[in-house]
């Protein structure tokens, strides 16, 4: 009888470092996307960025034997949901402050709690329901429905959070045995496919809306050296983020690691100020604190 494989000892400090570094890079990546949104349509960004990433994933997957998905249909469904998430998230970046988008998007863990109760039949304790209520108050503080400062655009990143939460449930219930490489490959193939179809569709219909909102509705454009550099940087950062997140969750229990995921909100506010001189309004800061606090409470409760 083969000896059992020894359990890797927790390295909590290293896990926290990997998670915080990953969230720092995530916020930086989103800030760079906000910068290039002036010059590059979203669909073209999807195609070109993933064109950098896919060969690297194929090479690693081929070498490690982890390229073939076990549930290709669910892997593709997950990939398409995440593409929809990125579409909604990135569509909000040119028109909203990065800190507002980040705070609204981080309702995702709370939506995961709701969807887990509805579809995964997870038992959700009173503490987590309280956390959901606190998070909802935080969302109201940011969105401010019915008030003078209300903008329907603030609902877009919340839609992104819903897509993310649905993808997370599919990952847990249908793709738990998939390798990180095969899931990442399915995601990036989805990026290329959706980006190509959207570009072709916009070229066919010849919409004039691209002049008003070129990031989402603009056609394919010529790319200069600076934009190519940004795309290469985004591809490298994207790979580093996925590797860092994987290392974080390998080195410590998930609830411990996920607690530090909320550092993204701090880094998003930092990059928003550093690159765009965005200063969050007091109500937005209060909403961010409530959402982060609710998420931390949800992680700690049963």
VENTAJO-V445432 format. One record per residue. N is the residue number from 1. RES is the residue in one small letter. PHI is phi in whole degrees, -180 to 180 (none if undefined). OMEGA is omega in radians with two decimals (NA if undefined). Layout:
{{N;RES;PHI;OMEGA} {N;RES;PHI;OMEGA}}
This chain:
{{1;x;none;-3.09} {2;x;-69;3.11} {3;x;-70;3.12} {4;x;-64;3.11} {5;x;-72;-3.10} {6;x;-65;3.14} {7;x;-72;3.12} {8;x;-64;3.12} {9;x;-67;3.12} {10;x;-65;3.01} {11;x;-125;-2.98} {12;x;-62;3.14} {13;x;-60;3.11} {14;x;-65;3.14} {15;x;-62;3.12} {16;x;-63;3.13} {17;x;-62;3.12} {18;x;-63;-3.12} {19;x;-66;-3.13} {20;x;-64;3.09} {21;x;-63;3.14} {22;x;-67;3.13} {23;x;-68;3.05} {24;x;-60;3.12} {25;x;-69;3.10} {26;x;-62;3.13} {27;x;-65;3.10} {28;x;-63;3.11} {29;x;-58;-3.11} {30;x;-67;3.08} {31;x;-67;3.11} {32;x;-65;3.09} {33;x;-61;3.10} {34;x;-61;3.12} {35;x;-66;-3.06} {36;x;-78;3.13} {37;x;-62;3.10} {38;x;-72;-2.98} {39;x;-111;-2.96} {40;x;-137;3.09} {41;x;-63;-3.10} {42;x;-57;-3.05} {43;x;-66;3.09} {44;x;-68;3.07} {45;x;-61;3.11} {46;x;-56;-3.06} {47;x;-65;-3.04} {48;x;-71;3.13} {49;x;-64;-3.12} {50;x;-70;3.07} {51;x;-64;3.03} {52;x;-74;-2.97} {53;x;-80;-3.02} {54;x;-57;3.12} {55;x;-58;3.12} {56;x;-66;3.12} {57;x;-65;3.12} {58;x;-63;-3.14} {59;x;-62;-3.13} {60;x;-68;-3.13} {61;x;-65;3.11} {62;x;-66;-3.11} {63;x;-69;-3.07} {64;x;-101;-3.12} {65;x;69;-3.07} {66;x;-116;-3.02} {67;x;-87;-3.02} {68;x;-87;3.12} {69;x;-74;3.09} {70;x;-86;3.11} {71;x;-132;-3.02} {72;x;-60;-3.14} {73;x;-63;3.13} {74;x;-71;3.08} {75;x;-62;3.12} {76;x;-69;3.10} {77;x;-61;3.08} {78;x;-61;3.14} {79;x;-60;-3.12} {80;x;-67;3.08} {81;x;-64;3.12} {82;x;-70;3.04} {83;x;-62;3.09} {84;x;-60;3.09} {85;x;-61;-3.13} {86;x;-66;3.09} {87;x;-59;-3.13} {88;x;-65;-3.12} {89;x;-64;-3.08} {90;x;-71;3.10} {91;x;-64;-3.13} {92;x;-81;-3.01} {93;x;-62;-3.12} {94;x;-69;-3.01} {95;x;-115;3.14} {96;x;-132;3.04} {97;x;-64;-3.12} {98;x;-59;-3.12} {99;x;-66;3.11} {100;x;-68;3.11} {101;x;-59;-3.11} {102;x;-62;-3.10} {103;x;-65;3.14} {104;x;-66;-3.13} {105;x;-66;-3.08} {106;x;-79;2.85} {107;x;-76;-3.12} {108;x;-52;3.13} {109;x;-59;3.11} {110;x;-71;3.08} {111;x;-67;3.06} {112;x;-61;3.09} {113;x;-59;3.14} {114;x;-64;-3.10} {115;x;-68;3.09} {116;x;-62;3.11} {117;x;-68;-3.05} {118;x;-80;-2.96} {119;x;-114;3.13} {120;x;-94;3.11} {121;x;59;3.08} {122;x;-76;3.07} {123;x;-79;-3.10} {124;x;-110;-3.10} {125;x;-77;-3.11} {126;x;-59;-3.11} {127;x;-60;3.14} {128;x;-72;3.06} {129;x;-66;3.05} {130;x;-63;3.11} {131;x;-61;3.10} {132;x;-61;3.11} {133;x;-63;3.11} {134;x;-63;3.12} {135;x;-62;3.12} {136;x;-64;3.08} {137;x;-63;3.09} {138;x;-62;3.09} {139;x;-62;3.13} {140;x;-62;3.13} {141;x;-65;-3.14} {142;x;-84;-3.06} {143;x;-75;3.12} {144;x;55;-3.14} {145;x;-63;3.11} {146;x;81;-3.13} {147;x;-103;-3.06} {148;x;-62;-3.10} {149;x;-86;-3.09} {150;x;-69;3.03} {151;x;-133;3.10} {152;x;-59;-3.12} {153;x;-64;3.14} {154;x;-68;3.09} {155;x;-78;-3.08} {156;x;-63;3.11} {157;x;-66;3.04} {158;x;-69;3.03} {159;x;-62;3.07} {160;x;-60;3.12} {161;x;-64;3.11} {162;x;-66;3.08} {163;x;-62;3.13} {164;x;-62;-3.12} {165;x;-64;3.12} {166;x;-64;3.10} {167;x;-63;3.12} {168;x;-65;3.11} {169;x;-65;3.09} {170;x;-65;3.11} {171;x;-59;-3.08} {172;x;-73;-2.99} {173;x;-92;-3.04} {174;x;-121;-3.04} {175;x;-124;-3.06} {176;x;-64;-3.09} {177;x;-96;-3.13} {178;x;-77;3.05} {179;x;-79;3.10} {180;x;-61;-3.12} {181;x;-65;-3.11} {182;x;-66;3.10} {183;x;-67;3.12} {184;x;-66;3.12} {185;x;-66;3.10} {186;x;-61;3.13} {187;x;-64;-3.08} {188;x;-72;3.00} {189;x;-64;3.08} {190;x;-64;3.08} {191;x;-57;-3.11} {192;x;-65;-3.12} {193;x;-63;-3.13} {194;x;-65;3.13} {195;x;-62;3.14} {196;x;-67;-3.14} {197;x;-64;-3.13} {198;x;-65;3.11} {199;x;-62;3.11} {200;x;-64;3.14} {201;x;-64;3.13} {202;x;-65;3.11} {203;x;-67;-3.12} {204;x;-71;-3.09} {205;x;-80;3.09} {206;x;59;-3.08} {207;x;-67;3.06} {208;x;-84;-3.11} {209;x;-66;-3.13} {210;x;-60;3.12} {211;x;-71;3.13} {212;x;-84;-3.09} {213;x;-140;-3.03} {214;x;-64;-3.09} {215;x;-64;-3.10} {216;x;-99;-3.00} {217;x;-119;-3.13} {218;x;-79;3.11} {219;x;-86;-3.13} {220;x;-61;-3.09} {221;x;-124;3.04} {222;x;-69;-3.07} {223;x;-111;3.11} {224;x;-94;-3.05} {225;x;-62;-3.13} {226;x;-65;3.14} {227;x;-70;3.07} {228;x;-59;3.10} {229;x;-63;3.12} {230;x;-66;3.13} {231;x;-66;3.09} {232;x;-61;3.10} {233;x;-63;3.14} {234;x;-62;3.13} {235;x;-64;-3.14} {236;x;-66;3.14} {237;x;-64;3.14} {238;x;-61;3.10} {239;x;-64;-3.14} {240;x;-63;3.12} {241;x;-62;-3.11} {242;x;-64;3.11} {243;x;-66;-3.14} {244;x;-64;3.11} {245;x;-65;3.12} {246;x;-62;3.14} {247;x;-65;-3.14} {248;x;-61;-3.08} {249;x;-76;3.06} {250;x;-80;-2.97} {251;x;-105;3.14} {252;x;-161;3.12} {253;x;-58;-3.07} {254;x;-57;-3.14} {255;x;-60;3.12} {256;x;-66;-3.11} {257;x;-67;-3.07} {258;x;-63;3.10} {259;x;-56;-3.07} {260;x;-86;3.05} {261;x;-62;-3.10} {262;x;-74;3.02} {263;x;-63;3.07} {264;x;-56;-3.11} {265;x;-61;3.11} {266;x;-67;-3.11} {267;x;-68;3.10} {268;x;-64;3.08} {269;x;-64;3.13} {270;x;-63;-3.12} {271;x;-67;3.09} {272;x;-60;3.11} {273;x;-76;-3.05} {274;x;-64;-3.05} {275;x;-101;-3.03} {276;x;-125;-3.11} {277;x;56;3.10} {278;x;-86;3.09} {279;x;-117;-3.11} {280;x;-61;3.05} {281;x;-71;-3.14} {282;x;-54;3.14} {283;x;-66;3.11} {284;x;-66;3.10} {285;x;-61;3.12} {286;x;-62;3.10} {287;x;-64;3.10} {288;x;-60;-3.13} {289;x;-64;3.14} {290;x;-65;-3.13} {291;x;-66;3.12} {292;x;-63;3.12} {293;x;-63;3.11} {294;x;-65;3.12} {295;x;-65;3.11} {296;x;-64;3.12} {297;x;-64;3.14} {298;x;-62;3.14} {299;x;-67;-3.07} {300;x;-88;-3.08} {301;x;-95;3.06} {302;x;-123;NA}}
